């Protein structure tokens, strides 16, 4: 799972590096990110948690293998298509809110259309991903996704010189469509059931039950992504051109270790938690507590490593082409702030999935509403006061939601005392703030050095960090990432 996520996310991250190289931080990238957000909200509202809900055991067997899954996916894609169509014909209503320049309106509308089209394969893929995992198709998912990502990157390299920012938008559509084709080969969907009254009648009760759960979860997802909508719209409206680009690069880089390594733990632990919860509440509680403890330790170690090496990481990955020293300064500050929220974000994701299994959808919705309120209020009140309001709002929201979810989960599962958890979390965050302050005062000492010299100077620290992380894996009883059998297979 770790190697799968490594391959998938590094190929996806390569798209960001190419974007920084060709376009740097620019208003056109800001516009593309703005065009993405409403289609992303619509897709995630329906398909964001639908896959996790689908793999939870149902009350009765399906008509035949793959029949329920086919109906469920279709039931998710139809409202996505309908909402996407309504949004496309309503775009003109949003344009005045964004204060777009007249010359950018056409570009925004065309980019929006591309991302609206991408919602259909995107929904199909997001619903099927947990299903493929539950069937054990980890390797197939990794290989097919990497091939699709490489195809999208190849398209960018071929077309970016001629069509500019459109190449990046079309690459998302190409990647999503190819993934949908690959996934359909292994999903085991019974497509003839879509046209059978018997199948619809047999599956209707379970279908309605799970769709109600999706609807409940969609409100939570709407609030999560609606906060992102405010984040991007306020950036374009009030902050300097290119700031949203820097925020996007920083967020992508800050989330990379999570998507590569920690999401492997979260995904596999979610499947294991779902199984244990059906068999024994005590085993489920013990497993949840152990996994949370491991996540806190691993998350803090990764957070400390990323903060310590942040300047070298930003410079070595992004500084080339149109991504100059000024872009490095802005991106580094944002990256440092977001990394402080790395551990709370991981805890938040783990406890969110745990509450899925416990069926605590209403409490989860309340927690997400509180997070949304805190995040948006900070952005609205302070956006004109200081430049980095948005990453600070994200950090604050992560901390608040992690504490709230820990409290709610602790009422159903025996966890360490809340006071101890908060002390631990805020102590870790305080250490991270100290590292951020050090970077702010020392960046002028090395920012003008060439990349090669910075690489050589930081190489020993990268090696030490790698050794420390592998030692952590061994210390906590996790098998080495590469053993003899895996070497041979590789």
C-alpha positions in Angstrom: 0.0 0.0 0.0 2.8 2.4 0.9 4.6 1.7 -2.4 1.3 2.1 -4.3 0.7 5.5 -2.8 4.3 6.5 -3.3 4.2 5.8 -7.0 0.7 7.3 -7.5 1.3 10.5 -5.6 4.8 11.2 -6.8 3.6 11.0 -10.4 0.8 13.3 -9.5 3.1 15.6 -7.6 5.3 15.8 -10.7 2.4 17.7 -12.4 2.8 20.4 -9.7 6.6 20.6 -10.2 6.1 21.0 -14.0 3.5 23.7 -13.3 5.9 25.6 -11.1 8.7 25.3 -13.7 6.6 26.4 -16.7 4.2 28.9 -15.0 5.7 29.8 -11.6 3.2 31.5 -9.4 0.7 33.3 -11.7 -2.8 34.6 -12.0 -3.7 32.0 -14.5 -2.9 29.2 -12.0 -5.1 31.0 -9.5 -7.9 31.1 -12.0 -7.6 27.4 -12.7 -7.6 26.6 -9.0 -10.7 28.7 -8.7 -12.4 27.0 -11.6 -11.7 23.6 -10.0 -13.4 24.3 -6.6 -17.1 24.2 -7.4 -16.9 21.0 -9.5 -14.8 19.5 -6.7 -17.5 20.4 -4.2 -20.2 18.8 -6.3 -18.2 15.6 -6.9 -17.1 15.3 -3.3 -20.6 15.9 -1.9 -21.8 12.8 -3.6 -18.7 10.6 -4.2 -16.4 11.7 -1.5 -17.5 9.3 1.3 -19.7 7.1 -0.9 -16.9 4.5 -1.4 -16.2 4.1 2.3 -19.9 3.7 2.9 -20.3 1.1 0.2 -17.6 -1.2 1.7 -19.3 -1.3 5.1 -21.3 -4.5 5.4 -24.9 -4.3 4.3 -27.8 -6.0 6.0 -28.5 -8.4 3.1 -26.7 -10.0 0.1 -27.0 -8.4 -3.3 -29.0 -9.9 -6.2 -25.7 -11.2 -7.5 -22.1 -10.1 -7.3 -21.6 -6.6 -8.5 -25.3 -5.8 -9.0 -25.6 -3.5 -5.9 -22.3 -1.7 -6.7 -23.4 -0.9 -10.2 -26.7 0.6 -9.1 -25.0 2.5 -6.2 -22.4 4.0 -8.5 -25.1 5.0 -11.1 -27.2 6.5 -8.3 -24.2 8.7 -7.3 -23.3 9.8 -10.8 -26.7 10.9 -11.9 -27.0 13.8 -9.4 -23.4 14.8 -10.0 -24.2 15.1 -13.8 -27.4 17.1 -13.0 -25.7 19.5 -10.6 -22.8 20.0 -12.9 -25.2 21.0 -15.7 -27.0 23.4 -13.5 -23.7 24.9 -12.3 -22.4 25.4 -15.9 -25.4 27.5 -16.8 -25.2 29.5 -13.6 -21.5 30.4 -13.8 -22.3 34.0 -14.8 -23.9 34.5 -11.4 -20.6 33.7 -9.6 -18.3 35.8 -11.8 -19.2 39.2 -10.2 -18.5 37.7 -6.7 -14.9 36.8 -7.7 -14.2 40.3 -9.2 -12.6 38.7 -12.3 -11.0 40.9 -14.9 -13.0 41.0 -18.1 -10.2 39.3 -20.1 -10.2 36.4 -17.6 -14.0 35.6 -17.8 -13.7 33.5 -20.9 -10.8 31.5 -19.6 -12.6 30.9 -16.3 -15.7 29.7 -18.0 -13.8 27.3 -20.3 -11.6 25.9 -17.5 -14.8 25.4 -15.5 -16.3 23.3 -18.3 -13.3 21.0 -18.3 -13.5 20.4 -14.6 -17.3 19.9 -14.8 -16.7 17.1 -17.4 -14.1 15.6 -15.1 -16.7 15.2 -12.3 -18.1 12.0 -14.0 -15.0 9.9 -14.1 -13.9 11.5 -10.8 -17.0 10.3 -9.1 -16.8 6.8 -10.6 -13.2 6.5 -9.4 -13.7 7.9 -5.9 -16.6 5.5 -5.3 -14.7 2.5 -6.7 -11.4 3.0 -4.9 -12.3 1.6 -1.5 -14.2 -1.2 -3.3 -11.0 -2.2 -5.1 -9.0 -2.1 -1.9 -11.6 -4.3 -0.1 -11.2 -6.8 -3.0 -7.4 -6.8 -2.5 -6.6 -5.1 -5.8 -3.8 -2.9 -4.4 -1.3 -3.6 -7.1 -3.8 -3.2 -9.9 -4.9 0.1 -8.5 -1.4 1.4 -8.2 -0.3 0.3 -11.7 -3.4 1.6 -13.5 -3.3 4.9 -11.6 0.4 5.5 -12.3 -0.1 4.7 -16.0 -2.9 7.3 -16.1 -0.9 9.9 -14.3 2.1 9.4 -16.7 -0.3 9.8 -19.6 -1.6 13.1 -18.1 2.0 14.4 -17.5 3.0 13.4 -21.1 0.1 15.4 -22.4 1.2 18.5 -20.4 4.7 18.3 -21.8 3.4 17.9 -25.3 0.7 20.5 -25.2 1.7 23.2 -22.6 3.8 25.1 -25.1 0.8 25.6 -27.4 -2.3 25.8 -25.1 -0.7 26.9 -21.8 -2.9 26.5 -18.7 -5.4 24.5 -20.7 -2.9 21.6 -20.9 -3.0 21.2 -17.1 -6.8 21.3 -17.0 -7.1 18.7 -19.8 -4.5 16.5 -18.1 -6.8 16.1 -15.1 -9.7 15.0 -17.4 -7.4 12.6 -19.3 -6.1 11.0 -16.1 -9.5 10.6 -14.6 -11.0 9.1 -17.7 -8.2 6.6 -18.1 -8.5 5.6 -14.5 -12.3 5.0 -15.0 -11.5 2.7 -17.9 -8.9 0.7 -16.0 -11.1 0.4 -12.8 -14.1 -0.8 -14.8 -12.1 -3.9 -15.9 -11.6 -5.2 -12.3 -14.6 -3.7 -10.4 -16.8 -6.7 -11.1 -19.8 -4.5 -11.8 -23.0 -6.3 -13.1 -23.9 -3.7 -15.7 -26.9 -5.6 -17.1 -28.5 -5.2 -13.7 -28.9 -1.5 -14.5 -31.7 -2.4 -17.0 -33.4 -5.1 -14.9 -36.5 -4.4 -12.8 -35.7 -7.5 -10.6 -32.3 -6.2 -9.7 -33.6 -2.7 -8.8 -36.4 -4.2 -6.7 -34.1 -6.5 -4.8 -31.5 -3.8 -4.2 -33.8 -0.8 -3.6 -34.1 -1.1 0.2 -30.3 -1.4 0.8 -29.7 1.3 -1.9 -32.0 3.8 -0.1 -30.3 3.0 3.2 -26.8 3.7 1.9 -27.9 6.7 -0.1 -29.3 8.3 3.0 -25.9 7.8 4.6 -24.3 9.4 1.6 -26.7 12.4 1.8 -25.9 12.8 5.5 -22.2 12.7 4.7 -22.6 15.0 1.7 -23.6 17.8 4.0 -20.3 17.3 5.9 -18.3 17.2 2.7 -20.1 20.3 1.4 -18.9 22.2 4.5 -15.3 20.9 4.1 -15.1 22.0 0.5 -17.2 25.1 0.9 -14.4 26.3 3.3 -12.0 25.7 0.4 -14.3 27.7 -1.8 -13.9 30.7 0.5 -10.2 30.1 0.8 -9.7 30.3 -3.0 -12.2 33.0 -3.7 -10.9 35.3 -1.0 -7.3 34.7 -2.2 -8.2 35.7 -5.7 -10.4 38.6 -4.5 -8.1 40.2 -1.8 -4.6 38.8 -2.1 -1.9 39.5 -4.6 -1.9 37.5 -7.9 0.0 34.3 -7.4 -0.6 33.9 -3.7 -3.2 31.1 -4.3 -0.6 29.4 -6.5 1.9 29.4 -3.6 -0.8 28.1 -1.3 -1.6 25.3 -3.7 2.1 24.3 -4.0 2.5 24.4 -0.2 -0.7 22.4 0.5 0.2 19.7 -2.1 3.7 19.3 -0.7 2.5 19.4 2.9 0.0 16.6 2.2 2.4 14.5 0.2 3.7 12.4 3.2 0.2 12.0 4.4 -1.1 10.8 1.0 1.9 8.5 0.5 2.5 6.9 3.9 -0.2 7.9 6.4 -3.1 7.3 4.1 -1.8 3.8 3.7 -2.2 3.3 7.4 -5.6 5.1 7.4 -7.0 3.0 4.5 -5.8 -0.4 5.7 -6.8 0.4 9.3 -10.2 1.5 8.2 -10.8 -1.8 6.5 -9.5 -3.6 9.6 -11.6 -1.5 12.0 -14.8 -2.3 9.9 -14.1 -6.0 10.2 -13.3 -5.9 14.0 -16.3 -3.8 14.7 -18.6 -6.5 13.3 -17.0 -9.2 15.4 -15.9 -7.7 18.8 -16.3 -4.2 20.3 -13.4 -4.8 22.6 -11.0 -5.8 19.8 -12.2 -2.8 17.8 -11.5 -0.5 20.7 -8.1 -1.9 21.4 -7.1 -1.8 17.7 -8.3 1.8 17.4 -6.4 3.0 20.5 -3.1 1.3 19.3 -3.5 2.7 15.8 -4.1 6.2 17.0 -1.0 6.0 19.2 1.1 4.9 16.3 -0.4 7.7 14.1 0.5 10.4 16.7 4.1 9.1 17.0 4.6 8.8 13.2 2.9 12.0 12.5 5.0 14.0 14.9 8.2 12.5 13.6 7.2 13.3 9.9 6.1 16.8 10.9 9.4 17.5 12.7 11.5 16.2 9.7 9.5 18.3 7.2 9.8 21.4 9.3 13.5 21.0 9.9 14.2 20.4 6.2 11.5 22.8 4.8 13.8 25.4 3.2 15.8 22.7 1.4 12.7 20.9 0.3 11.0 24.0 -1.2 14.2 25.2 -3.0 15.2 21.8 -4.4 11.8 20.8 -5.6 10.4 24.1 -7.0 13.2 26.7 -7.6 13.7 26.5 -11.3 12.3 28.2 -14.4 9.8 30.9 -13.4 9.8 29.9 -9.8 12.2 32.4 -8.4 13.5 33.4 -4.9 10.5 35.6 -4.1 8.2 32.6 -4.9 10.4 30.5 -2.6 10.0 33.0 0.3 6.2 33.1 0.0 5.8 29.4 -0.4 8.1 28.6 2.4 6.2 30.6 4.9 2.9 29.1 3.9 4.4 25.6 3.9 5.8 26.1 7.4 2.4 27.1 8.8 0.6 24.2 7.1 3.1 21.7 8.4 2.2 22.7 11.9 -1.2 21.3 11.1 0.1 18.1 9.6 -0.4 15.9 12.7 -3.8 17.4 13.6 -4.9 16.7 10.0 -3.9 13.1 10.2 -5.6 12.6 13.6 -8.7 14.3 12.1 -8.8 11.9 9.2 -8.4 8.8 11.3 -11.0 9.8 13.8 -13.4 10.8 11.0 -13.3 7.3 9.5 -13.6 5.8 13.0 -16.8 7.7 13.5 -18.1 6.4 10.1 -17.8 2.9 11.5 -19.4 3.9 14.7 -22.3 5.4 12.8 -21.9 8.8 14.5 -22.8 10.8 11.4 -24.7 13.5 13.3 -21.9 14.2 15.7 -19.4 14.2 12.9 -21.6 16.7 11.0 -21.7 18.9 14.1 -17.9 18.7 14.5 -17.3 19.6 10.8 -19.8 22.5 11.1 -17.8 23.9 14.0 -14.5 23.5 12.0 -16.1 25.2 9.0 -17.3 28.1 11.2 -13.9 28.7 12.8 -12.1 28.5 9.5 -14.3 30.8 7.6 -14.7 33.3 10.4 -10.9 33.7 10.8 -10.6 34.2 7.0 -13.4 36.8 6.7 -12.3 38.8 9.8 -8.5 38.8 9.2 -8.1 38.5 5.4 -7.3 42.3 5.1 -5.2 42.4 8.3 -2.3 40.1 7.5 -1.2 38.2 4.4 -1.2 34.6 5.7 -4.6 34.6 7.2 -5.7 31.6 5.1 -3.0 29.0 6.2 -3.4 30.2 9.8 -7.2 29.6 9.5 -6.5 26.1 8.1 -4.2 25.3 11.0 -6.6 26.5 13.6 -9.5 24.5 12.1 -7.4 21.3 12.0 -6.5 21.7 15.7 -10.1 22.4 16.7 -11.6 19.5 14.8 -8.9 17.0 16.0 -9.8 17.9 19.6 -13.6 17.7 19.0 -13.4 14.4 17.2 -11.2 12.9 20.0 -13.8 14.0 22.5 -16.7 12.4 20.6 -14.8 9.2 19.8 -13.7 8.9 23.4 -17.3 8.7 24.5 -17.7 5.5 22.5 -14.2 4.0 22.6 -11.8 4.0 25.5 -9.1 6.5 24.6 -6.4 8.4 26.7 -7.8 11.3 28.7 -8.7 14.4 26.6 -6.5 16.7 28.7 -3.5 14.5 28.1 -4.3 14.4 24.3 -4.6 18.2 24.1 -1.4 18.8 26.1 0.5 16.5 23.8 -1.0 18.0 20.6 -0.3 21.6 21.6 3.2 20.9 22.8 4.0 19.4 19.4 2.5 22.4 17.7 4.6 24.8 20.0 7.8 23.0 19.0 6.8 23.4 15.4 6.2 27.1 15.8 9.8 27.5 17.1 11.2 25.8 14.0 9.0 28.1 11.8 10.5 31.2 13.6 14.0 30.0 13.1 13.4 29.6 9.3 12.0 33.1 9.1 15.2 34.6 10.6 17.7 32.5 8.7 16.4 32.2 5.2 18.5 35.2 4.0 21.7 33.4 4.8 21.2 30.7 2.1 18.5 31.7 -0.3 20.9 33.0 -2.9 23.0 29.9 -2.9 22.8 27.6 -6.0 20.5 24.5 -5.8 23.5 22.2 -6.1 25.2 23.7 -3.0 22.0 23.6 -1.0 21.6 19.9 -2.0 25.1 19.0 -0.9 24.7 20.9 2.4 21.4 19.3 3.2 22.1 15.8 2.0 23.5 14.6 5.4 20.3 15.8 7.1 18.1 14.0 4.6 20.1 10.8 5.3 19.8 11.2 9.0 16.1 11.8 8.8 15.6 8.7 6.6 17.6 6.6 9.2 15.5 8.1 12.0 12.3 7.2 10.3 13.3 3.6 9.5 14.5 3.2 13.1 11.1 4.4 14.2 9.4 1.7 12.0 11.5 -1.0 13.6 11.1 0.3 17.1 7.3 0.2 16.7 7.3 -3.4 15.4 6.6 -2.5 11.8 8.3 -4.8 9.3 11.0 -3.1 7.2 9.6 -1.5 4.1 11.8 -3.6 1.8 12.6 -7.2 2.8 14.3 -9.8 0.6 11.1 -11.0 -1.0 10.1 -7.5 -1.9 13.5 -6.7 -3.3 13.2 -9.7 -5.6 9.7 -8.7 -6.7 10.8 -5.1 -7.3 
